[in-house]
Amino acid sequence: MNYTMKNAGSAVEITMRGSFTFSDNESFRDLVTLVGKGEMKSYRLDVAGLDFIDSAGLGLLVLIKEAADRSRVDIRLQGAQGQVRKMLDISQFAEVIPYD
């Protein structure tokens, strides 16, 4: 998984591409740390560019949500499609992180 970040008004938009699996654990934890600092109050994870996510990827999203909650930061997913959307829907992930 690759990602880029940009300021989008009052939020930071993080665009994710590729496959999101356990192998992304180390690099994604950098994002978890960033969100946990609470410097920005809103983050949008654009997952439209992800073509695959597994249960470990979902677990990493739970970690970023926990960091956001501790820092009182709003976090949302956007653009889920294909296999990624199916995984989010099947796991009822909207109860963890809202998504469109």
Secondary structure, DSSP 8 states (H G I E B T S, - for coil): -EEEEEEETTEEEEEEEEEESGGGHHHHHHHHHHHHHTSSSEEEEEEEEEEEE-HHHHHHHHHHHHHHHHTT-EEEEE---HHHHHHHHHTTGGGTS-B-
